[in-house]
Amino acid sequence: MVRSYKIVYLHKKILFPHGTLQIHAHSVKGSVLKPGETILVFTIRSFLDIFFTRKRYATVAKVTHDINSTGLPMVEIKGMGRATIESRESLYLGVYRKAESTPLHNAEFFADVIRKKAQEFVFLIDIPESERLIYLMTFITQADELIDFISHYFITDFRIKWRIYNQKSRQKRADMLIIKLNKLISDVRKKLEER
């Protein structure tokens, strides 16, 4: 028997595999998200994207825990992997298939380059979360995981995030991220020099 999962639509927010987000516990119509539950997270740019779910990636995610907040009930979700929605029983219930991507050649080399550039950027911006981000990066050994982690937490421009997330080639994802990190480093250095 094929199992269906709840689909959560996020407007201009992307959940990468290995990233986390806080969302409203009532994000699925007529249902409450509960810790331990597996869901499908699909990013939409406009209402029309809801009708084209088979053409783009979704993220298989796990609801990790409830968040104590005053007002709206919230949960934290963690991305587990990319998928495609094969079919939907309704707008908020669907079946997924694990997504395949082209391989990343020289994965260790790219992981090393990306990690060093991300660390350089974090040192330059020097924010309270800097040490935590660098600490978390040291535990990520797989290039794919590192690309998704850094894209999720370091890239704030939605359009660039969207392009990296939906890129089917792992090699192109790595190249796009390196270009963006170089630009971020260059921009921060210019600002520091202007002070």
Buried (B, 14 or more C-beta within 10 A) or exposed (E): EEEBBBBBBBEEEBBBBBBBBEBEBBBBEEBEBEEEBBBBBBBBEEEEBEEEBEEBBBBBBBBBEBEEEEEEEBBBBBBBBBBBBEEBEEEBBBBBEEBEBEEBEEBEEBBEBBBEBBBBBBEBBEEEEBEEBBEEBEEBEBBBBBBBBBBBBBBEEEEBBBBBBBBEEBBBBBBBBBEBBEEBBEEBEEEEEEE
